[in-house]
Amino acid sequence: MHADHSGRKEAREEGETARTLLSKSRQESAYAGGEPILEVRDLVKHYPLTQGILIKKQVGAVKAVDGVTFDLGAGETLGVVGESGCGKSTVARLLVQLEKPTSGAIRYKGEDITKLSGRAL
């Protein structure tokens, strides 16, 4: 029984060390060349709920994405996972500007692309 507890402790310590190293590695790769290549800050996308046929009145909103923030360094890969309907596809559409966010900033190489349109994109 003593060996079992010791083995669990060692495995837990190894896991913590691996997480610490992974975290440091991500920070170093994201900022090795200076600023991150992609910065997303407080990204929000709400779809209005309307009522009426001729005269439409907004009666609420569906919060598809609410406050997403992350940085991505050159050469890094980002995986977005979650349950069905949690906003993964909406985040992707916002990042490539197929939809405009309700609020927030998406900076590519330091430039806020949410303010751009047409050829400037």
The first five atom37 places (N, CA, C, CB, O) and aatype in JSON, in Angstrom:
{
  "aatype": [12, 8, 0, 3, 8, 15, 7, 1, 11, 6, 0, 1, 6, 6, 7, 6, 16, 0, 1, 16, 10, 10, 15, 11, 15, 1, 5, 6, 15, 0, 18, 0, 7, 7, 6, 14, 9, 10, 6, 19, 1, 3, 10, 19, 11, 8, 18, 14, 10, 16, 5, 7, 9, 10, 9, 11, 11, 5, 19, 7, 0, 19, 11, 0, 19, 3, 7, 19, 16, 13, 3, 10, 7, 0, 7, 6, 16, 10, 7, 19, 19, 7, 6, 15, 7, 4, 7, 11, 15, 16, 19, 0, 1, 10, 10, 19, 5, 10, 6, 11, 14, 16, 15, 7, 0, 9, 1, 18, 11, 7, 6, 3, 9, 16, 11, 10, 15, 7, 1, 0, 10],
  "atom_mask": [
    [1, 1, 1, 1, 1],
    [1, 1, 1, 1, 1],
    [1, 1, 1, 1, 1],
    [1, 1, 1, 1, 1],
    [1, 1, 1, 1, 1],
    [1, 1, 1, 1, 1],
    [1, 1, 1, 0, 1],
    [1, 1, 1, 1, 1],
    [1, 1, 1, 1, 1],
    [1, 1, 1, 1, 1],
    [1, 1, 1, 1, 1],
    [1, 1, 1, 1, 1],
    [1, 1, 1, 1, 1],
    [1, 1, 1, 1, 1],
    [1, 1, 1, 0, 1],
    [1, 1, 1, 1, 1],
    [1, 1, 1, 1, 1],
    [1, 1, 1, 1, 1],
    [1, 1, 1, 1, 1],
    [1, 1, 1, 1, 1],
    [1, 1, 1, 1, 1],
    [1, 1, 1, 1, 1],
    [1, 1, 1, 1, 1],
    [1, 1, 1, 1, 1],
    [1, 1, 1, 1, 1],
    [1, 1, 1, 1, 1],
    [1, 1, 1, 1, 1],
    [1, 1, 1, 1, 1],
    [1, 1, 1, 1, 1],
    [1, 1, 1, 1, 1],
    [1, 1, 1, 1, 1],
    [1, 1, 1, 1, 1],
    [1, 1, 1, 0, 1],
    [1, 1, 1, 0, 1],
    [1, 1, 1, 1, 1],
    [1, 1, 1, 1, 1],
    [1, 1, 1, 1, 1],
    [1, 1, 1, 1, 1],
    [1, 1, 1, 1, 1],
    [1, 1, 1, 1, 1],
    [1, 1, 1, 1, 1],
    [1, 1, 1, 1, 1],
    [1, 1, 1, 1, 1],
    [1, 1, 1, 1, 1],
    [1, 1, 1, 1, 1],
    [1, 1, 1, 1, 1],
    [1, 1, 1, 1, 1],
    [1, 1, 1, 1, 1],
    [1, 1, 1, 1, 1],
    [1, 1, 1, 1, 1],
    [1, 1, 1, 1, 1],
    [1, 1, 1, 0, 1],
    [1, 1, 1, 1, 1],
    [1, 1, 1, 1, 1],
    [1, 1, 1, 1, 1],
    [1, 1, 1, 1, 1],
    [1, 1, 1, 1, 1],
    [1, 1, 1, 1, 1],
    [1, 1, 1, 1, 1],
    [1, 1, 1, 0, 1],
    [1, 1, 1, 1, 1],
    [1, 1, 1, 1, 1],
    [1, 1, 1, 1, 1],
    [1, 1, 1, 1, 1],
    [1, 1, 1, 1, 1],
    [1, 1, 1, 1, 1],
    [1, 1, 1, 0, 1],
    [1, 1, 1, 1, 1],
    [1, 1, 1, 1, 1],
    [1, 1, 1, 1, 1],
    [1, 1, 1, 1, 1],
    [1, 1, 1, 1, 1],
    [1, 1, 1, 0, 1],
    [1, 1, 1, 1, 1],
    [1, 1, 1, 0, 1],
    [1, 1, 1, 1, 1],
    [1, 1, 1, 1, 1],
    [1, 1, 1, 1, 1],
    [1, 1, 1, 0, 1],
    [1, 1, 1, 1, 1],
    [1, 1, 1, 1, 1],
    [1, 1, 1, 0, 1],
    [1, 1, 1, 1, 1],
    [1, 1, 1, 1, 1],
    [1, 1, 1, 0, 1],
    [1, 1, 1, 1, 1],
    [1, 1, 1, 0, 1],
    [1, 1, 1, 1, 1],
    [1, 1, 1, 1, 1],
    [1, 1, 1, 1, 1],
    [1, 1, 1, 1, 1],
    [1, 1, 1, 1, 1],
    [1, 1, 1, 1, 1],
    [1, 1, 1, 1, 1],
    [1, 1, 1, 1, 1],
    [1, 1, 1, 1, 1],
    [1, 1, 1, 1, 1],
    [1, 1, 1, 1, 1],
    [1, 1, 1, 1, 1],
    [1, 1, 1, 1, 1],
    [1, 1, 1, 1, 1],
    [1, 1, 1, 1, 1],
    [1, 1, 1, 1, 1],
    [1, 1, 1, 0, 1],
    [1, 1, 1, 1, 1],
    [1, 1, 1, 1, 1],
    [1, 1, 1, 1, 1],
    [1, 1, 1, 1, 1],
    [1, 1, 1, 1, 1],
    [1, 1, 1, 0, 1],
    [1, 1, 1, 1, 1],
    [1, 1, 1, 1, 1],
    [1, 1, 1, 1, 1],
    [1, 1, 1, 1, 1],
    [1, 1, 1, 1, 1],
    [1, 1, 1, 1, 1],
    [1, 1, 1, 1, 1],
    [1, 1, 1, 0, 1],
    [1, 1, 1, 1, 1],
    [1, 1, 1, 1, 1],
    [1, 1, 1, 1, 1]
  ],
  "atom_positions": [
    [[0.82, -1.18, 0.0], [0.0, 0.0, 0.0], [0.87, 1.25, 0.0], [-0.93, 0.0, 1.19], [0.53, 2.24, -0.65]],
    [[1.97, 1.22, 0.71], [2.86, 2.37, 0.76], [3.42, 2.68, -0.64], [4.02, 2.11, 1.75], [3.5, 3.85, -1.03]],
    [[3.79, 1.65, -1.39], [4.34, 1.86, -2.73], [3.28, 2.49, -3.64], [4.83, 0.52, -3.33], [3.61, 3.31, -4.5]],
    [[2.01, 2.09, -3.46], [0.94, 2.66, -4.27], [0.82, 4.16, -4.05], [-0.39, 1.97, -3.95], [0.7, 4.92, -5.01]],
    [[0.84, 4.58, -2.79], [0.75, 6.02, -2.49], [1.96, 6.76, -3.04], [0.64, 6.25, -0.98], [1.83, 7.87, -3.56]],
    [[3.14, 6.16, -2.92], [4.37, 6.78, -3.43], [4.3, 6.92, -4.94], [5.61, 5.96, -3.02], [4.68, 7.96, -5.49]],
    [[3.82, 5.88, -5.62], [3.7, 5.92, -7.08], [2.74, 7.0, -7.53], [0.0, 0.0, 0.0], [2.99, 7.69, -8.52]],
    [[1.63, 7.13, -6.81], [0.66, 8.18, -7.15], [1.27, 9.56, -6.98], [-0.6, 8.04, -6.29], [1.07, 10.45, -7.8]],
    [[2.03, 9.73, -5.87], [2.65, 11.02, -5.61], [3.65, 11.35, -6.72], [3.36, 11.02, -4.24], [3.68, 12.48, -7.22]],
    [[4.48, 10.37, -7.12], [5.46, 10.59, -8.18], [4.76, 10.93, -9.5], [6.35, 9.35, -8.36], [5.18, 11.84, -10.2]],
    [[3.7, 10.21, -9.82], [2.96, 10.48, -11.06], [2.36, 11.87, -11.04], [1.86, 9.43, -11.28], [2.38, 12.59, -12.04]],
    [[1.83, 12.26, -9.87], [1.24, 13.59, -9.75], [2.33, 14.65, -9.93], [0.54, 13.76, -8.37], [2.11, 15.65, -10.61]],
    [[3.51, 14.44, -9.31], [4.61, 15.39, -9.44], [5.09, 15.47, -10.89], [5.77, 15.01, -8.52], [5.36, 16.56, -11.39]],
    [[5.19, 14.31, -11.58], [5.6, 14.3, -12.98], [4.59, 15.04, -13.84], [5.76, 12.86, -13.48], [4.97, 15.79, -14.74]],
    [[3.29, 14.85, -13.56], [2.25, 15.55, -14.31], [2.33, 17.04, -14.11], [0.0, 0.0, 0.0], [2.18, 17.81, -15.07]],
    [[2.57, 17.47, -12.88], [2.7, 18.91, -12.6], [3.91, 19.48, -13.31], [2.79, 19.16, -11.09], [3.86, 20.58, -13.84]],
    [[5.03, 18.73, -13.31], [6.24, 19.18, -14.0], [5.98, 19.29, -15.49], [7.41, 18.23, -13.72], [6.39, 20.27, -16.11]],
    [[5.3, 18.31, -16.08], [5.0, 18.35, -17.51], [4.12, 19.54, -17.84], [4.31, 17.05, -17.95], [4.36, 20.21, -18.85]],
    [[3.11, 19.82, -17.01], [2.24, 20.98, -17.25], [3.03, 22.27, -17.15], [1.07, 20.99, -16.26], [2.82, 23.19, -17.95]],
    [[3.93, 22.36, -16.17], [4.74, 23.56, -15.99], [5.64, 23.77, -17.21], [5.59, 23.47, -14.71], [5.74, 24.89, -17.72]],
    [[6.29, 22.69, -17.68], [7.16, 22.81, -18.84], [6.38, 23.18, -20.08], [7.91, 21.5, -19.08], [6.83, 24.01, -20.87]],
    [[5.2, 22.58, -20.28], [4.36, 22.9, -21.43], [3.94, 24.36, -21.39], [3.13, 21.98, -21.47], [3.96, 25.05, -22.41]],
    [[3.55, 24.82, -20.21], [3.14, 26.21, -20.06], [4.29, 27.15, -20.39], [2.64, 26.47, -18.64], [4.1, 28.14, -21.1]],
    [[5.49, 26.86, -19.89], [6.66, 27.7, -20.18], [6.99, 27.66, -21.66], [7.87, 27.26, -19.34], [7.33, 28.68, -22.25]],
    [[6.91, 26.46, -22.26], [7.2, 26.32, -23.68], [6.25, 27.15, -24.52], [7.12, 24.85, -24.1], [6.67, 27.8, -25.48]],
    [[4.96, 27.15, -24.18], [3.98, 27.95, -24.91], [4.27, 29.43, -24.78], [2.57, 27.65, -24.42], [4.18, 30.17, -25.76]],
    [[4.62, 29.88, -23.58], [4.92, 31.29, -23.37], [6.13, 31.7, -24.18], [5.14, 31.59, -21.89], [6.14, 32.76, -24.8]],
    [[7.17, 30.86, -24.19], [8.39, 31.18, -24.93], [8.12, 31.23, -26.42], [9.48, 30.16, -24.62], [8.59, 32.14, -27.09]],
    [[7.36, 30.26, -26.97], [7.12, 30.26, -28.41], [6.21, 31.4, -28.82], [6.51, 28.93, -28.84], [6.37, 31.96, -29.9]],
    [[5.25, 31.76, -27.96], [4.34, 32.85, -28.3], [5.03, 34.19, -28.33], [3.19, 32.89, -27.32], [4.66, 35.06, -29.11]],
    [[6.04, 34.37, -27.5], [6.64, 35.69, -27.39], [8.1, 35.71, -27.8], [6.51, 36.18, -25.99], [8.78, 36.72, -27.58]],
    [[8.6, 34.61, -28.4], [10.0, 34.57, -28.81], [10.32, 35.66, -29.82], [10.33, 33.2, -29.4], [11.41, 36.25, -29.77]],
    [[9.41, 35.94, -30.73], [9.63, 36.96, -31.74], [9.03, 38.29, -31.36], [0.0, 0.0, 0.0], [8.89, 39.16, -32.22]],
    [[8.67, 38.48, -30.13], [8.04, 39.73, -29.7], [6.57, 39.53, -29.44], [0.0, 0.0, 0.0], [6.18, 38.69, -28.63]],
    [[5.75, 40.29, -30.13], [4.3, 40.25, -29.94], [3.7, 38.98, -30.54], [3.64, 41.49, -30.57], [4.25, 38.43, -31.49]],
    [[2.58, 38.5, -30.0], [1.89, 37.37, -30.62], [1.39, 37.75, -32.01], [0.71, 36.9, -29.72], [1.11, 38.92, -32.28]],
    [[1.27, 36.77, -32.89], [0.8, 37.04, -34.25], [-0.71, 37.28, -34.28], [1.17, 35.88, -35.18], [-1.2, 38.04, -35.12]],
    [[-1.45, 36.65, -33.36], [-2.9, 36.82, -33.28], [-3.28, 37.07, -31.83], [-3.64, 35.58, -33.85], [-2.94, 36.29, -30.94]],
    [[-4.0, 38.16, -31.6], [-4.49, 38.5, -30.26], [-6.01, 38.67, -30.35], [-3.81, 39.8, -29.69], [-6.5, 39.45, -31.16]],
    [[-6.72, 37.97, -29.52], [-8.18, 38.09, -29.46], [-8.52, 38.55, -28.05], [-8.91, 36.72, -29.81], [-8.11, 37.93, -27.07]],
    [[-9.27, 39.65, -27.96], [-9.59, 40.24, -26.66], [-11.09, 40.45, -26.51], [-8.86, 41.58, -26.49], [-11.72, 41.14, -27.31]],
    [[-11.66, 39.84, -25.49], [-13.06, 40.05, -25.1], [-14.02, 39.95, -26.29], [-13.21, 41.4, -24.43], [-14.9, 40.8, -26.45]],
    [[-13.85, 38.93, -27.11], [-14.66, 38.74, -28.31], [-16.09, 38.36, -27.93], [-14.04, 37.67, -29.22], [-16.31, 37.43, -27.16]],
    [[-17.05, 39.1, -28.48], [-18.47, 38.9, -28.18], [-19.26, 38.87, -29.49], [-19.01, 40.01, -27.24], [-19.03, 39.69, -30.38]],
    [[-20.18, 37.91, -29.6], [-21.12, 37.88, -30.72], [-22.49, 37.52, -30.17], [-20.67, 36.85, -31.83], [-22.71, 36.41, -29.68]],
    [[-23.4, 38.48, -30.25], [-24.79, 38.28, -29.83], [-25.67, 38.43, -31.06], [-25.21, 39.29, -28.71], [-25.51, 39.37, -31.84]],
    [[-26.6, 37.52, -31.25], [-27.56, 37.59, -32.34], [-28.88, 38.11, -31.78], [-27.75, 36.18, -33.03], [-29.39, 37.57, -30.8]],
    [[-29.45, 39.15, -32.4], [-30.7, 39.72, -31.87], [-31.89, 38.78, -32.09], [-30.97, 41.07, -32.53], [-32.0, 38.12, -33.12]],
    [[-32.77, 38.74, -31.11], [-34.05, 38.05, -31.23], [-35.11, 39.12, -31.49], [-34.39, 37.19, -29.94], [-35.25, 40.06, -30.7]],
    [[-35.84, 38.97, -32.58], [-36.84, 39.99, -32.93], [-38.24, 39.4, -32.89], [-36.55, 40.58, -34.31], [-38.44, 38.19, -32.96]],
    [[-39.19, 40.31, -32.8], [-40.6, 39.92, -32.76], [-41.35, 40.84, -33.72], [-41.19, 40.01, -31.3], [-41.04, 42.03, -33.82]],
    [[-42.31, 40.29, -34.42], [-43.11, 41.09, -35.35], [-42.79, 40.77, -36.79], [0.0, 0.0, 0.0], [-41.71, 40.27, -37.11]],
    [[-43.77, 41.07, -37.67], [-43.6, 40.8, -39.1], [-43.25, 42.07, -39.85], [-44.87, 40.16, -39.68], [-42.2, 42.14, -40.49]],
    [[-44.09, 43.07, -39.78], [-43.83, 44.33, -40.47], [-42.94, 45.26, -39.65], [-45.14, 45.02, -40.8], [-42.0, 45.86, -40.17]],
    [[-43.25, 45.37, -38.41], [-42.44, 46.2, -37.51], [-41.72, 45.27, -36.56], [-43.33, 47.25, -36.73], [-42.31, 44.69, -35.65]],
    [[-40.42, 45.14, -36.8], [-39.63, 44.22, -35.98], [-39.09, 44.95, -34.76], [-38.47, 43.61, -36.8], [-38.59, 46.07, -34.84]],
    [[-39.21, 44.28, -33.65], [-38.74, 44.84, -32.39], [-37.8, 43.82, -31.75], [-39.94, 45.18, -31.44], [-38.14, 42.64, -31.65]],
    [[-36.63, 44.27, -31.32], [-35.7, 43.37, -30.65], [-36.2, 43.09, -29.24], [-34.26, 43.96, -30.62], [-36.46, 44.0, -28.46]],
    [[-36.33, 41.79, -28.94], [-36.85, 41.4, -27.63], [-35.81, 40.65, -26.8], [-38.08, 40.52, -27.81], [-36.1, 40.22, -25.68]],
    [[-34.63, 40.51, -27.32], [-33.57, 39.82, -26.59], [-32.41, 39.52, -27.51], [0.0, 0.0, 0.0], [-32.34, 40.04, -28.62]],
    [[-31.51, 38.68, -27.04], [-30.34, 38.31, -27.83], [-29.87, 36.92, -27.44], [-29.21, 39.34, -27.66], [-29.98, 36.51, -26.28]],
    [[-29.33, 36.2, -28.42], [-28.69, 34.92, -28.18], [-27.21, 35.2, -28.04], [-29.0, 33.87, -29.33], [-26.59, 35.74, -28.96]],
    [[-26.63, 34.82, -26.92], [-25.2, 35.05, -26.67], [-24.42, 33.85, -27.19], [-24.91, 35.28, -25.14], [-24.23, 32.86, -26.48]],
    [[-23.96, 33.94, -28.44], [-23.24, 32.83, -29.07], [-21.8, 32.76, -28.56], [-23.25, 32.98, -30.59], [-21.29, 31.67, -28.29]],
    [[-21.15, 33.9, -28.42], [-19.78, 34.0, -27.92], [-19.77, 35.16, -26.95], [-18.72, 34.2, -29.08], [-20.3, 36.23, -27.25]],
    [[-19.17, 34.96, -25.79], [-19.24, 36.0, -24.76], [-17.92, 36.11, -24.0], [-20.39, 35.72, -23.79], [-17.72, 35.42, -23.0]],
    [[-17.02, 36.97, -24.47], [-15.79, 37.26, -23.74], [-14.62, 36.33, -24.01], [0.0, 0.0, 0.0], [-13.88, 36.02, -23.08]],
    [[-14.42, 35.89, -25.23], [-13.3, 35.0, -25.57], [-12.02, 35.83, -25.7], [-13.58, 34.22, -26.9], [-12.0, 36.86, -26.38]],
    [[-10.95, 35.37, -25.04], [-9.66, 36.05, -25.08], [-8.56, 35.0, -25.19], [-9.45, 36.93, -23.81], [-8.55, 34.03, -24.44]],
    [[-7.61, 35.19, -26.14], [-6.44, 34.33, -26.24], [-5.39, 34.99, -27.11], [-6.82, 32.94, -26.81], [-5.68, 35.92, -27.86]],
    [[-4.15, 34.51, -27.0], [-3.03, 34.93, -27.85], [-2.51, 33.71, -28.58], [-1.9, 35.61, -27.0], [-2.59, 32.59, -28.06]],
    [[-1.97, 33.92, -29.78], [-1.4, 32.83, -30.55], [-0.09, 33.32, -31.16], [-2.37, 32.33, -31.66], [-0.08, 34.31, -31.89]],
    [[0.99, 32.63, -30.85], [2.3, 33.01, -31.37], [2.56, 32.37, -32.72], [0.0, 0.0, 0.0], [1.88, 31.42, -33.12]],
    [[3.55, 32.89, -33.44], [3.95, 32.34, -34.74], [4.36, 30.88, -34.55], [5.11, 33.16, -35.37], [5.12, 30.56, -33.64]],
    [[3.85, 30.0, -35.4], [4.18, 28.59, -35.34], [3.35, 27.79, -34.37], [0.0, 0.0, 0.0], [3.48, 26.56, -34.31]],
    [[2.49, 28.43, -33.6], [1.65, 27.71, -32.66], [0.37, 27.24, -33.34], [1.31, 28.6, -31.45], [-0.05, 27.79, -34.36]],
    [[-0.23, 26.23, -32.76], [-1.51, 25.7, -33.23], [-2.51, 25.81, -32.09], [-1.38, 24.22, -33.71], [-2.18, 25.55, -30.93]],
    [[-3.73, 26.2, -32.42], [-4.78, 26.34, -31.42], [-5.9, 25.36, -31.74], [-5.31, 27.79, -31.37], [-6.37, 25.3, -32.88]],
    [[-6.32, 24.62, -30.75], [-7.47, 23.73, -30.9], [-8.63, 24.31, -30.11], [0.0, 0.0, 0.0], [-8.47, 24.69, -28.96]],
    [[-9.8, 24.37, -30.73], [-11.0, 24.85, -30.05], [-11.94, 23.66, -29.93], [-11.67, 26.06, -30.83], [-12.4, 23.12, -30.94]],
    [[-12.22, 23.27, -28.7], [-13.08, 22.11, -28.46], [-14.21, 22.49, -27.52], [-12.26, 20.94, -27.86], [-14.1, 23.43, -26.73]],
    [[-15.3, 21.77, -27.62], [-16.43, 22.02, -26.74], [-17.67, 21.31, -27.25], [0.0, 0.0, 0.0], [-17.66, 20.69, -28.31]],
    [[-18.72, 21.42, -26.47], [-19.97, 20.78, -26.81], [-20.62, 21.43, -28.02], [-20.92, 20.82, -25.62], [-20.28, 22.56, -28.39]],
    [[-21.54, 20.72, -28.62], [-22.31, 21.24, -29.74], [-23.05, 22.51, -29.32], [-23.3, 20.17, -30.27], [-23.72, 22.53, -28.28]],
    [[-22.93, 23.55, -30.12], [-23.65, 24.79, -29.84], [-22.96, 25.73, -28.88], [0.0, 0.0, 0.0], [-23.57, 26.7, -28.43]],
    [[-21.68, 25.46, -28.54], [-21.01, 26.32, -27.55], [-20.29, 27.52, -28.17], [-20.02, 25.49, -26.77], [-19.75, 28.34, -27.43]],
    [[-20.27, 27.64, -29.51], [-19.69, 28.82, -30.13], [-18.4, 28.61, -30.9], [0.0, 0.0, 0.0], [-17.79, 29.59, -31.34]],
    [[-17.96, 27.37, -31.08], [-16.71, 27.1, -31.8], [-16.74, 27.63, -33.22], [-16.42, 25.61, -31.81], [-15.82, 28.33, -33.64]],
    [[-17.78, 27.3, -33.96], [-17.88, 27.75, -35.36], [-18.06, 29.25, -35.44], [-19.05, 27.05, -36.06], [-17.56, 29.89, -36.37]],
    [[-18.76, 29.83, -34.5], [-18.94, 31.28, -34.48], [-17.6, 31.97, -34.28], [-19.93, 31.7, -33.37], [-17.32, 32.96, -34.94]],
    [[-16.77, 31.45, -33.38], [-15.43, 32.02, -33.17], [-14.64, 31.95, -34.47], [-14.68, 31.28, -32.03], [-13.98, 32.92, -34.84]],
    [[-14.69, 30.81, -35.16], [-13.96, 30.66, -36.42], [-14.45, 31.67, -37.46], [-14.12, 29.23, -36.97], [-13.64, 32.29, -38.15]],
    [[-15.77, 31.85, -37.58], [-16.32, 32.81, -38.54], [-15.91, 34.24, -38.19], [-17.85, 32.71, -38.6], [-15.66, 35.05, -39.08]],
    [[-15.84, 34.55, -36.91], [-15.41, 35.88, -36.47], [-13.93, 36.1, -36.79], [-15.67, 36.06, -34.97], [-13.55, 37.18, -37.22]],
    [[-13.1, 35.08, -36.57], [-11.67, 35.21, -36.82], [-11.35, 35.5, -38.28], [-10.94, 33.96, -36.37], [-10.42, 36.25, -38.57]],
    [[-12.1, 34.89, -39.19], [-11.84, 35.11, -40.62], [-12.74, 36.19, -41.2], [-12.04, 33.81, -41.39], [-12.79, 36.39, -42.42]],
    [[-13.46, 36.89, -40.33], [-14.29, 38.04, -40.68], [-15.45, 37.72, -41.62], [-13.44, 39.08, -41.3], [-15.87, 38.57, -42.4]],
    [[-15.97, 36.49, -41.54], [-17.2, 36.17, -42.26], [-18.38, 36.81, -41.54], [-17.4, 34.65, -42.38], [-19.43, 37.04, -42.14]],
    [[-18.19, 37.09, -40.25], [-19.17, 37.83, -39.45], [-18.42, 38.86, -38.64], [-20.0, 36.87, -38.52], [-17.26, 38.66, -38.28]],
    [[-19.08, 39.96, -38.35], [-18.49, 41.0, -37.51], [-18.88, 40.75, -36.06], [-18.95, 42.43, -37.98], [-20.02, 40.4, -35.78]],
    [[-17.94, 40.93, -35.14], [-18.28, 40.74, -33.72], [-19.17, 41.86, -33.19], [-17.01, 40.65, -32.89], [-19.15, 42.98, -33.71]],
    [[-19.94, 41.55, -32.17], [-20.73, 42.57, -31.48], [-19.78, 43.53, -30.78], [-21.72, 41.92, -30.47], [-20.0, 44.74, -30.78]],
    [[-18.73, 42.98, -30.17], [-17.69, 43.8, -29.56], [-16.43, 42.96, -29.41], [-18.14, 44.37, -28.17], [-16.45, 41.75, -29.64]],
    [[-15.35, 43.61, -29.03], [-14.08, 42.92, -28.86], [-13.11, 43.28, -29.96], [0.0, 0.0, 0.0], [-13.45, 44.02, -30.88]],
    [[-11.91, 42.76, -29.85], [-10.85, 43.06, -30.82], [-10.18, 41.78, -31.29], [-9.8, 44.01, -30.2], [-9.98, 40.84, -30.52]],
    [[-9.84, 41.76, -32.58], [-9.05, 40.69, -33.18], [-7.88, 41.38, -33.85], [-9.89, 39.81, -34.2], [-8.05, 42.07, -34.85]],
    [[-6.68, 41.19, -33.3], [-5.49, 41.84, -33.86], [-4.61, 40.8, -34.53], [-4.7, 42.59, -32.76], [-4.19, 39.83, -33.91]],
    [[-4.34, 41.03, -35.82], [-3.42, 40.19, -36.57], [-2.18, 41.03, -36.83], [-4.06, 39.67, -37.92], [-2.24, 42.06, -37.49]],
    [[-1.05, 40.57, -36.31], [0.21, 41.31, -36.41], [0.04, 42.74, -35.91], [0.73, 41.31, -37.86], [0.59, 43.68, -36.49]],
    [[-0.72, 42.9, -34.84], [-0.89, 44.2, -34.2], [-2.0, 45.07, -34.75], [0.0, 0.0, 0.0], [-2.33, 46.09, -34.14]],
    [[-2.6, 44.71, -35.89], [-3.65, 45.52, -36.5], [-5.03, 44.93, -36.2], [-3.44, 45.64, -38.03], [-5.25, 43.74, -36.41]],
    [[-5.93, 45.77, -35.72], [-7.29, 45.33, -35.39], [-8.07, 45.1, -36.68], [-8.02, 46.36, -34.48], [-8.47, 46.06, -37.34]],
    [[-8.28, 43.84, -37.05], [-8.94, 43.53, -38.31], [-10.45, 43.7, -38.25], [-8.62, 42.12, -38.73], [-11.11, 43.66, -39.29]],
    [[-11.01, 43.9, -37.06], [-12.46, 44.12, -36.97], [-12.86, 45.46, -37.56], [-12.94, 44.03, -35.52], [-14.03, 45.68, -37.87]],
    [[-11.89, 46.35, -37.72], [-12.16, 47.68, -38.28], [-11.97, 47.72, -39.8], [-11.26, 48.72, -37.63], [-12.27, 48.72, -40.44]],
    [[-11.46, 46.62, -40.38], [-11.16, 46.57, -41.81], [-12.31, 45.95, -42.6], [-9.87, 45.77, -42.06], [-13.13, 45.2, -42.05]],
    [[-12.36, 46.27, -43.89], [-13.34, 45.65, -44.77], [-12.78, 45.62, -46.19], [-14.7, 46.41, -44.73], [-11.79, 46.29, -46.5]],
    [[-13.43, 44.83, -47.05], [-13.05, 44.76, -48.46], [-11.6, 44.36, -48.68], [0.0, 0.0, 0.0], [-11.11, 43.41, -48.06]],
    [[-10.92, 45.08, -49.55], [-9.54, 44.77, -49.92], [-8.56, 44.92, -48.76], [-9.1, 45.66, -51.05], [-7.52, 44.25, -48.73]],
    [[-8.88, 45.77, -47.81], [-7.99, 45.97, -46.67], [-7.83, 44.7, -45.84], [-8.53, 47.1, -45.78], [-6.82, 44.52, -45.16]],
    [[-8.83, 43.81, -45.91], [-8.73, 42.54, -45.2], [-7.74, 41.64, -45.92], [-10.11, 41.85, -45.09], [-7.51, 40.51, -45.48]]
  ]
}
